[in-house]
Amino acid sequence: MIDLTDINRIKSKGRCLFKKEEIEAAIKKVAAQMKEKVGNETPLFLVVMNGAVIFAGQLATCLEFPAQFDYIHATRYHGEIESSDLHWVAEPRAKIKGRTVVIVEDILDTGLTLAECVKYCESKGAAAIYTAALVDKNRPRAPEGVQKTDFTGLHVEDKFLFGYGLDYKEFLRNEPGIYAVED
C-alpha cells in the first residue's frame, strides 16, 4: 500500500539543495569533461536504472560526439530508504567486449552498486571503464565501493535526497531539483 501522506510530508519538508538550472549547468560541465576524455571514441553509456534515467537523458542531449546508450538495472534499495543486498534486475543487451564503457549513476553514496557494475563490465571484457554520477554524497564509502567517480556533477552533504532521479520509496524522482529530506 502506498502511503501518500508520508510521501507528501517528505516532499513538503524537503530542503532544496540545487535548483533545476544549477543541475543543468552541472550536466553540461560533465558532458564537456566527457568530450575531452572519451569524445574521440564511440563509448557505450550504461545507465543504472531507475535513478540515473533523468541524468542520462539530459546528459545525452549535451554530448557532442557519437555515443551508444543501454541500461543496467541493479539496485540495493528495493523501494526502501535503506540499502540491502544488491539485486540484479537486467543486464545490458549491448556488447561490452572491447568497448569503452561509461557507467552513469544518479548518486555515489556507499559506492557498492557502482563497484558491482564496474566488476560486471570488467567480466564482460570492457576495454576501458569510466564512472559518472550526477551527485556525489559527502560521506565515507564502503571499503570495497567506488570511492570517486571519473565524472561528477554535484557534491552534496550526507542527507537522504530526492528529486531529479533520486527517489524516496520510489516516488519524488520527478521533482525538478535536488532536495534533502529534513525529518
GROMACS elastic network, one bead per residue, 0.5 to 0.9 nm:
[ bonds ]
;  ai    aj funct       b0    kb
    2     5     6  0.87704   500
    2     6     6  0.88100   500
    2     7     6  0.86812   500
    3     6     6  0.54524   500
    3     7     6  0.65536   500
    3     8     6  0.88336   500
    4     8     6  0.60127   500
    4     9     6  0.83937   500
    5     8     6  0.52222   500
    5     9     6  0.60552   500
    5    10     6  0.86643   500
    6     9     6  0.50300   500
    6    10     6  0.62251   500
    6    11     6  0.85890   500
    7    10     6  0.52307   500
    7    11     6  0.61703   500
    7    12     6  0.86532   500
    7   168     6  0.74546   500
    7   169     6  0.81250   500
    7   171     6  0.73375   500
    7   172     6  0.78694   500
    8    12     6  0.60388   500
    8    13     6  0.85867   500
    9    12     6  0.52122   500
    9    13     6  0.62738   500
    9    14     6  0.86183   500
    9   183     6  0.88874   500
   10    13     6  0.52536   500
   10    14     6  0.60639   500
   10   168     6  0.82061   500
   10   181     6  0.63900   500
   10   182     6  0.74795   500
   10   183     6  0.72673   500
   11    14     6  0.52029   500
   11    15     6  0.88074   500
   11   162     6  0.84779   500
   11   172     6  0.74810   500
   11   175     6  0.89585   500
   11   179     6  0.84551   500
   11   181     6  0.78476   500
   12    15     6  0.86113   500
   13   180     6  0.85759   500
   13   181     6  0.67359   500
   13   182     6  0.57304   500
   13   183     6  0.69577   500
   14   161     6  0.84704   500
   14   162     6  0.82033   500
   14   178     6  0.89268   500
   14   179     6  0.53469   500
   14   180     6  0.54036   500
   14   182     6  0.57252   500
   14   183     6  0.83852   500
   15   178     6  0.83648   500
   15   179     6  0.51041   500
   15   180     6  0.50902   500
   15   181     6  0.66672   500
   15   182     6  0.66839   500
   16    19     6  0.69160   500
   16   177     6  0.67529   500
   16   178     6  0.59504   500
   16   180     6  0.64838   500
   17   156     6  0.78386   500
   17   177     6  0.75587   500
   17   178     6  0.56584   500
   17   179     6  0.54110   500
   17   180     6  0.66939   500
   18    21     6  0.80743   500
   18    22     6  0.59571   500
   18    23     6  0.64497   500
   18   154     6  0.87853   500
   18   177     6  0.56150   500
   18   178     6  0.51799   500
   18   179     6  0.71381   500
   19    22     6  0.53621   500
   19    23     6  0.63740   500
   19    24     6  0.87546   500
   19   176     6  0.70987   500
   19   178     6  0.67079   500
   19   179     6  0.88624   500
   20    23     6  0.51172   500
   20    24     6  0.61337   500
   20    25     6  0.86577   500
   20   164     6  0.83148   500
   20   176     6  0.55689   500
   20   178     6  0.79692   500
   21    24     6  0.51056   500
   21    25     6  0.62350   500
   21    26     6  0.86871   500
   21   177     6  0.85485   500
   22    25     6  0.51573   500
   22    26     6  0.63008   500
   22    27     6  0.87515   500
   22   177     6  0.86524   500
   23    26     6  0.50416   500
   23    27     6  0.62294   500
   23    28     6  0.87221   500
   23   134     6  0.83524   500
   23   153     6  0.76538   500
   23   154     6  0.77038   500
   23   164     6  0.85933   500
   23   177     6  0.74315   500
   23   178     6  0.82387   500
   24    27     6  0.50613   500
   24    28     6  0.63208   500
   24    29     6  0.86922   500
   24    58     6  0.79407   500
   24    59     6  0.88127   500
   25    28     6  0.51601   500
   25    29     6  0.63027   500
   25    30     6  0.87823   500
   25   153     6  0.86845   500
   26    29     6  0.50079   500
   26    30     6  0.62865   500
   26    31     6  0.86983   500
   26   134     6  0.79912   500
   26   152     6  0.83163   500
   26   154     6  0.65990   500
   27    30     6  0.50558   500
   27    31     6  0.62090   500
   27    32     6  0.87042   500
   27    55     6  0.75530   500
   27    58     6  0.73912   500
   27    59     6  0.59352   500
   27    62     6  0.78113   500
   27   134     6  0.73587   500
   27   152     6  0.87269   500
   27   153     6  0.59770   500
   27   154     6  0.88657   500
   28    31     6  0.50146   500
   28    32     6  0.62621   500
   28    33     6  0.87079   500
   28    58     6  0.88776   500
   28    59     6  0.71626   500
   28    62     6  0.61541   500
   28    63     6  0.83623   500
   28   153     6  0.87250   500
   29    32     6  0.51924   500
   29    33     6  0.63652   500
   29    34     6  0.86953   500
   29   152     6  0.89518   500
   29   153     6  0.72351   500
   30    33     6  0.50882   500
   30    34     6  0.61517   500
   30    35     6  0.86463   500
   30    59     6  0.79189   500
   30   132     6  0.83557   500
   30   134     6  0.85767   500
   30   151     6  0.60579   500
   30   152     6  0.65698   500
   30   153     6  0.59880   500
   31    35     6  0.61685   500
   31    36     6  0.88046   500
   31    59     6  0.64020   500
   31    60     6  0.82354   500
   31    62     6  0.59670   500
   31    63     6  0.55096   500
   31    64     6  0.80506   500
   31   151     6  0.87869   500
   32    35     6  0.50856   500
   32    36     6  0.65635   500
   32    37     6  0.88679   500
   32    62     6  0.82214   500
   32    63     6  0.75327   500
   32    64     6  0.84171   500
   33    36     6  0.52826   500
   33    37     6  0.63515   500
   33    38     6  0.85935   500
   33   151     6  0.72620   500
   34    37     6  0.50202   500
   34    38     6  0.56004   500
   34    39     6  0.64173   500
   34    63     6  0.79058   500
   34   151     6  0.74213   500
   35    38     6  0.56088   500
   35    40     6  0.75958   500
   35    63     6  0.70290   500
   35    64     6  0.69539   500
   35    65     6  0.70775   500
   36    39     6  0.58085   500
   36    40     6  0.80357   500
   37    40     6  0.78973   500
   37    41     6  0.89678   500
   38    41     6  0.55044   500
   38    42     6  0.76375   500
   38    43     6  0.68291   500
   38    65     6  0.88615   500
   38   100     6  0.79552   500
   38   102     6  0.89444   500
   39    42     6  0.73234   500
   39    43     6  0.79987   500
   39    63     6  0.84788   500
   39    64     6  0.76746   500
   39    65     6  0.56677   500
   39    66     6  0.78066   500
   39    67     6  0.86599   500
   40    43     6  0.88480   500
   40    65     6  0.76003   500
   40    66     6  0.88192   500
   41    65     6  0.83621   500
   41    66     6  0.80036   500
   41    67     6  0.83162   500
   41   100     6  0.74781   500
   42    65     6  0.78090   500
   42    66     6  0.58305   500
   42    67     6  0.53268   500
   42    68     6  0.71845   500
   42    99     6  0.80368   500
   42   100     6  0.73243   500
   43    66     6  0.77432   500
   43    67     6  0.53362   500
   43    68     6  0.63519   500
   43    69     6  0.85495   500
   43    99     6  0.66655   500
   43   101     6  0.55756   500
   43   102     6  0.68270   500
   44    67     6  0.61246   500
   44    69     6  0.57798   500
   44    70     6  0.72830   500
   44    94     6  0.81107   500
   44    95     6  0.88688   500
   44    96     6  0.77073   500
   44    99     6  0.68989   500
   44   100     6  0.62160   500
   44   102     6  0.61675   500
   44   103     6  0.83955   500
   45    56     6  0.85703   500
   45    67     6  0.70695   500
   45    68     6  0.60159   500
   45    70     6  0.62324   500
   45    71     6  0.77149   500
   45   100     6  0.86162   500
   45   101     6  0.58083   500
   45   103     6  0.58850   500
   45   104     6  0.67542   500
   46    68     6  0.86350   500
   46    69     6  0.60983   500
   46    70     6  0.50767   500
   46    72     6  0.60545   500
   46    92     6  0.74872   500
   46   101     6  0.69819   500
   46   102     6  0.60944   500
   46   104     6  0.59273   500
   46   105     6  0.87006   500
   47    50     6  0.83285   500
   47    51     6  0.87832   500
   47    52     6  0.60370   500
   47    53     6  0.65952   500
   47    56     6  0.65855   500
   47    69     6  0.73555   500
   47    70     6  0.63079   500
   47    72     6  0.59421   500
   47    73     6  0.79963   500
   47   102     6  0.84008   500
   47   103     6  0.60646   500
   47   105     6  0.64552   500
   47   106     6  0.88926   500
   48    51     6  0.68944   500
   48    52     6  0.56209   500
   48    53     6  0.74337   500
   48    71     6  0.59131   500
   48    72     6  0.50528   500
   48    73     6  0.54842   500
   48    74     6  0.67884   500
   48    75     6  0.85508   500
   48   103     6  0.71028   500
   48   104     6  0.59702   500
   48   105     6  0.53482   500
   48   106     6  0.76277   500
   48   114     6  0.85524   500
   48   117     6  0.84820   500
   49    52     6  0.57759   500
   49    53     6  0.62764   500
   49    71     6  0.66403   500
   49    72     6  0.62408   500
   49    74     6  0.69545   500
   49    75     6  0.79448   500
   49   105     6  0.79905   500
   49   106     6  0.87289   500
   50    53     6  0.59625   500
   50    54     6  0.87552   500
   50    73     6  0.71155   500
   50    74     6  0.87117   500
   50    75     6  0.84954   500
   50   106     6  0.86440   500
   50   165     6  0.75195   500
   50   166     6  0.87415   500
   51    54     6  0.71404   500
   51    55     6  0.81017   500
   51   105     6  0.71962   500
   51   106     6  0.53945   500
   51   107     6  0.81825   500
   51   164     6  0.82137   500
   51   166     6  0.54906   500
   51   167     6  0.71776   500
   51   173     6  0.73585   500
   52    55     6  0.52542   500
   52    56     6  0.58580   500
   52    57     6  0.83703   500
   52   104     6  0.64472   500
   52   105     6  0.50164   500
   52   107     6  0.79981   500
   52   133     6  0.81582   500
   52   134     6  0.79742   500
   52   164     6  0.86977   500
   52   165     6  0.59686   500
   52   166     6  0.79451   500
   53    56     6  0.51391   500
   53    57     6  0.59171   500
   53    58     6  0.85931   500
   53    71     6  0.89328   500
   53   104     6  0.87457   500
   53   105     6  0.85247   500
   53   106     6  0.79351   500
   53   165     6  0.67211   500
   54    57     6  0.51879   500
   54    58     6  0.63262   500
   54    59     6  0.84472   500
   54   106     6  0.83847   500
   54   164     6  0.63642   500
   54   165     6  0.55007   500
   54   173     6  0.85227   500
   54   174     6  0.84461   500
   55    58     6  0.54236   500
   55    59     6  0.59332   500
   55    60     6  0.85271   500
   55   104     6  0.81487   500
   55   105     6  0.81095   500
   55   106     6  0.67055   500
   55   133     6  0.84850   500
   55   134     6  0.65353   500
   55   164     6  0.72816   500
   55   165     6  0.69920   500
   56    60     6  0.59041   500
   56    61     6  0.87465   500
   56    69     6  0.89331   500
   56   104     6  0.67448   500
   56   105     6  0.82766   500
   56   106     6  0.85498   500
   56   134     6  0.89344   500
   57    60     6  0.52738   500
   57    61     6  0.68361   500
   58    61     6  0.54377   500
   58    62     6  0.68066   500
   59    62     6  0.52088   500
   59    63     6  0.64890   500
   60    63     6  0.54027   500
   60    64     6  0.87266   500
   60    67     6  0.82277   500
   60    69     6  0.85754   500
   61    64     6  0.81430   500
   63    66     6  0.78333   500
   63    67     6  0.80571   500
   64    67     6  0.89936   500
   68    94     6  0.87558   500
   69    94     6  0.84484   500
   70    92     6  0.60912   500
   70    93     6  0.71096   500
   70    94     6  0.65808   500
   71    90     6  0.80055   500
   71    91     6  0.73521   500
   71    92     6  0.54353   500
   71    93     6  0.80388   500
   71    94     6  0.87997   500
   71   103     6  0.88978   500
   71   104     6  0.89637   500
   72    88     6  0.84351   500
   72    89     6  0.79429   500
   72    90     6  0.57601   500
   72    91     6  0.50935   500
   72    92     6  0.51887   500
   72    93     6  0.88055   500
   72   103     6  0.87590   500
   72   117     6  0.79790   500
   73    87     6  0.84510   500
   73    88     6  0.61445   500
   73    89     6  0.51241   500
   73    91     6  0.65047   500
   73    92     6  0.81657   500
   74    86     6  0.65768   500
   74    87     6  0.55864   500
   74    89     6  0.57304   500
   74    90     6  0.70878   500
   74    91     6  0.83888   500
   74   113     6  0.70041   500
   74   116     6  0.86458   500
   74   117     6  0.78729   500
   75    78     6  0.65553   500
   75    83     6  0.84716   500
   75    84     6  0.86917   500
   75    85     6  0.82148   500
   75    86     6  0.55550   500
   75    87     6  0.53325   500
   75    88     6  0.66847   500
   75    89     6  0.76762   500
   75   113     6  0.69522   500
   76    79     6  0.88698   500
   76    80     6  0.88551   500
   76    82     6  0.81212   500
   76    84     6  0.50609   500
   76    85     6  0.55793   500
   76    87     6  0.62275   500
   76   112     6  0.88648   500
   76   113     6  0.71782   500
   77    80     6  0.51855   500
   77    81     6  0.63803   500
   77    82     6  0.60558   500
   77    84     6  0.62064   500
   77    85     6  0.82985   500
   77    86     6  0.82241   500
   77    87     6  0.88164   500
   77   169     6  0.84250   500
   78    81     6  0.85166   500
   78    82     6  0.88891   500
   78    83     6  0.79093   500
   78    84     6  0.81402   500
   78    87     6  0.82251   500
   78   169     6  0.82431   500
   78   170     6  0.84120   500
   79    82     6  0.89122   500
   79   167     6  0.85153   500
   79   168     6  0.77763   500
   79   170     6  0.52340   500
   79   171     6  0.87476   500
   80    83     6  0.73286   500
   80   168     6  0.75437   500
   80   169     6  0.50286   500
   80   170     6  0.76995   500
   81   160     6  0.80569   500
   81   167     6  0.86528   500
   81   168     6  0.66299   500
   81   169     6  0.61762   500
   83    86     6  0.84062   500
   84    87     6  0.87498   500
   86   112     6  0.84931   500
   86   113     6  0.69788   500
   86   116     6  0.84769   500
   88    91     6  0.75012   500
   90    93     6  0.89688   500
   92    95     6  0.79281   500
   92    96     6  0.85998   500
   93    96     6  0.88636   500
   95    98     6  0.85034   500
   95    99     6  0.78645   500
   95   124     6  0.83296   500
   96    99     6  0.54067   500
   96   100     6  0.79064   500
   96   101     6  0.73395   500
   96   121     6  0.68258   500
   96   122     6  0.89152   500
   96   124     6  0.59860   500
   96   125     6  0.64201   500
   96   126     6  0.53610   500
   96   127     6  0.83034   500
   97   100     6  0.87817   500
   97   121     6  0.82938   500
   97   122     6  0.87571   500
   97   123     6  0.89594   500
   97   124     6  0.56483   500
   97   127     6  0.68819   500
   98   124     6  0.87504   500
   98   125     6  0.59990   500
   98   128     6  0.79236   500
   99   125     6  0.79112   500
   99   126     6  0.51009   500
   99   127     6  0.51287   500
   99   128     6  0.66976   500
   99   129     6  0.84748   500
  100   126     6  0.62373   500
  100   127     6  0.55227   500
  100   129     6  0.59125   500
  100   130     6  0.78197   500
  101   121     6  0.77540   500
  101   126     6  0.66762   500
  101   127     6  0.78024   500
  101   128     6  0.61382   500
  101   130     6  0.61567   500
  101   131     6  0.83250   500
  102   128     6  0.84528   500
  102   129     6  0.58676   500
  102   131     6  0.54740   500
  102   132     6  0.69283   500
  103   114     6  0.78184   500
  103   117     6  0.75132   500
  103   118     6  0.76473   500
  103   129     6  0.74408   500
  103   130     6  0.62431   500
  103   132     6  0.60549   500
  103   133     6  0.84693   500
  104   114     6  0.88585   500
  104   130     6  0.87297   500
  104   131     6  0.61834   500
  104   133     6  0.59479   500
  104   134     6  0.81825   500
  105   108     6  0.72303   500
  105   114     6  0.73900   500
  105   131     6  0.76937   500
  105   132     6  0.60015   500
  105   134     6  0.68423   500
  105   135     6  0.84544   500
  106   132     6  0.82276   500
  106   133     6  0.52450   500
  106   134     6  0.51747   500
  106   135     6  0.62531   500
  106   136     6  0.87655   500
  106   164     6  0.85745   500
  106   165     6  0.66357   500
  106   166     6  0.67421   500
  107   111     6  0.87294   500
  107   132     6  0.87722   500
  107   133     6  0.53167   500
  107   134     6  0.59345   500
  107   136     6  0.57489   500
  107   137     6  0.70643   500
  107   166     6  0.77209   500
  108   111     6  0.55806   500
  108   112     6  0.87782   500
  108   113     6  0.87796   500
  108   114     6  0.76873   500
  108   132     6  0.86577   500
  108   133     6  0.61038   500
  108   134     6  0.81260   500
  108   135     6  0.62225   500
  108   137     6  0.60130   500
  108   138     6  0.89632   500
  108   141     6  0.87490   500
  108   146     6  0.79854   500
  108   147     6  0.82872   500
  108   148     6  0.77635   500
  108   149     6  0.76282   500
  108   152     6  0.89765   500
  109   112     6  0.80533   500
  109   113     6  0.89623   500
  109   135     6  0.85330   500
  109   136     6  0.67047   500
  109   137     6  0.54816   500
  109   138     6  0.79931   500
  109   139     6  0.72440   500
  109   140     6  0.83642   500
  109   141     6  0.68539   500
  109   142     6  0.89112   500
  109   158     6  0.86091   500
  110   113     6  0.78409   500
  110   114     6  0.88066   500
  110   137     6  0.86313   500
  110   139     6  0.78849   500
  110   140     6  0.72052   500
  110   142     6  0.53214   500
  110   143     6  0.87768   500
  110   145     6  0.62548   500
  110   146     6  0.76753   500
  110   147     6  0.81412   500
  111   114     6  0.54459   500
  111   115     6  0.60748   500
  111   116     6  0.88031   500
  111   141     6  0.60027   500
  111   142     6  0.65046   500
  111   143     6  0.87221   500
  111   144     6  0.78095   500
  111   147     6  0.62615   500
  111   148     6  0.81357   500
  112   115     6  0.50270   500
  112   116     6  0.63157   500
  112   117     6  0.87251   500
  112   141     6  0.81895   500
  112   142     6  0.67684   500
  112   143     6  0.88317   500
  112   144     6  0.67949   500
  112   146     6  0.65134   500
  113   116     6  0.52145   500
  113   117     6  0.63404   500
  113   118     6  0.87326   500
  113   145     6  0.75522   500
  113   146     6  0.84270   500
  114   117     6  0.50054   500
  114   118     6  0.61812   500
  114   119     6  0.86450   500
  114   131     6  0.78483   500
  114   145     6  0.71821   500
  114   146     6  0.62911   500
  115   118     6  0.50600   500
  115   119     6  0.62337   500
  115   120     6  0.86031   500
  115   144     6  0.73685   500
  115   145     6  0.52556   500
  115   146     6  0.52451   500
  116   119     6  0.50173   500
  116   120     6  0.61274   500
  116   121     6  0.87186   500
  116   145     6  0.81930   500
  117   121     6  0.63300   500
  117   122     6  0.86534   500
  118   121     6  0.51729   500
  118   122     6  0.61919   500
  118   123     6  0.86276   500
  118   129     6  0.70502   500
  118   130     6  0.84303   500
  118   131     6  0.81753   500
  118   146     6  0.87935   500
  119   123     6  0.61141   500
  119   124     6  0.86621   500
  120   123     6  0.51343   500
  120   124     6  0.64006   500
  120   125     6  0.89332   500
  121   124     6  0.50509   500
  121   125     6  0.64415   500
  121   126     6  0.56247   500
  121   129     6  0.74324   500
  122   125     6  0.52043   500
  122   126     6  0.55163   500
  122   127     6  0.81584   500
  122   128     6  0.84927   500
  122   129     6  0.78755   500
  123   126     6  0.76956   500
  125   128     6  0.88297   500
  126   129     6  0.66423   500
  130   149     6  0.75971   500
  130   150     6  0.59495   500
  130   151     6  0.79497   500
  131   146     6  0.89694   500
  131   148     6  0.84620   500
  131   149     6  0.50642   500
  131   150     6  0.52101   500
  131   151     6  0.63471   500
  131   152     6  0.86186   500
  132   135     6  0.89332   500
  132   149     6  0.54296   500
  132   150     6  0.58591   500
  132   152     6  0.57779   500
  132   153     6  0.81765   500
  133   136     6  0.65835   500
  133   149     6  0.65804   500
  133   150     6  0.84289   500
  133   151     6  0.64492   500
  133   152     6  0.51397   500
  133   153     6  0.65078   500
  133   154     6  0.82476   500
  134   151     6  0.82469   500
  134   152     6  0.57625   500
  134   154     6  0.60322   500
  134   155     6  0.85801   500
  135   152     6  0.65482   500
  135   153     6  0.58788   500
  135   155     6  0.57254   500
  135   156     6  0.68374   500
  136   139     6  0.87290   500
  136   148     6  0.80472   500
  136   149     6  0.81672   500
  136   152     6  0.66990   500
  136   153     6  0.76486   500
  136   154     6  0.61156   500
  136   156     6  0.62010   500
  136   157     6  0.86850   500
  137   140     6  0.88660   500
  137   154     6  0.85300   500
  137   155     6  0.59359   500
  137   157     6  0.58366   500
  137   158     6  0.56069   500
  137   159     6  0.79004   500
  138   155     6  0.67450   500
  138   156     6  0.58484   500
  138   157     6  0.51819   500
  138   158     6  0.53747   500
  138   159     6  0.88930   500
  139   157     6  0.76458   500
  139   158     6  0.57798   500
  140   143     6  0.86669   500
  140   147     6  0.84144   500
  141   144     6  0.80919   500
  141   145     6  0.62070   500
  141   146     6  0.73791   500
  141   147     6  0.60162   500
  142   146     6  0.79255   500
  142   147     6  0.79949   500
  143   146     6  0.81571   500
  143   147     6  0.80297   500
  144   147     6  0.85020   500
  146   149     6  0.71522   500
  148   151     6  0.86029   500
  148   152     6  0.84502   500
  149   152     6  0.61804   500
  152   155     6  0.77725   500
  156   159     6  0.79811   500
  157   180     6  0.86570   500
  158   161     6  0.87870   500
  158   180     6  0.89685   500
  159   180     6  0.58498   500
  159   181     6  0.67216   500
  159   182     6  0.83411   500
  160   168     6  0.83938   500
  160   179     6  0.84316   500
  160   180     6  0.58101   500
  160   181     6  0.54933   500
  160   182     6  0.84135   500
  161   166     6  0.64214   500
  161   167     6  0.72164   500
  161   168     6  0.75265   500
  161   178     6  0.67442   500
  161   179     6  0.54534   500
  161   181     6  0.57982   500
  162   165     6  0.72755   500
  162   168     6  0.58772   500
  162   171     6  0.83516   500
  162   172     6  0.61077   500
  162   173     6  0.62224   500
  162   174     6  0.87592   500
  162   175     6  0.75091   500
  162   177     6  0.82624   500
  162   178     6  0.58574   500
  162   179     6  0.53219   500
  162   180     6  0.66059   500
  162   181     6  0.73087   500
  163   167     6  0.63168   500
  163   168     6  0.84687   500
  163   171     6  0.87510   500
  163   172     6  0.55801   500
  163   174     6  0.57727   500
  163   176     6  0.62672   500
  163   177     6  0.55179   500
  163   179     6  0.61427   500
  164   167     6  0.83115   500
  164   172     6  0.81901   500
  164   173     6  0.54210   500
  164   174     6  0.57547   500
  164   175     6  0.57203   500
  164   176     6  0.57691   500
  164   177     6  0.57517   500
  164   178     6  0.59894   500
  164   179     6  0.89372   500
  165   172     6  0.79120   500
  165   174     6  0.63820   500
  165   175     6  0.79696   500
  165   178     6  0.87251   500
  166   170     6  0.84633   500
  166   171     6  0.85095   500
  166   172     6  0.73384   500
  166   173     6  0.50213   500
  166   174     6  0.83206   500
  166   175     6  0.88358   500
  166   178     6  0.78183   500
  167   170     6  0.51240   500
  167   171     6  0.52786   500
  167   172     6  0.53751   500
  167   174     6  0.84240   500
  168   171     6  0.51981   500
  168   172     6  0.60494   500
  168   173     6  0.75209   500
  168   181     6  0.89011   500
  169   172     6  0.83152   500
  170   173     6  0.72750   500
  171   174     6  0.77659   500
  172   175     6  0.55763   500
  173   176     6  0.84818   500
  174   177     6  0.85784   500
  175   178     6  0.73957   500
  175   179     6  0.84945   500
  179   182     6  0.89350   500
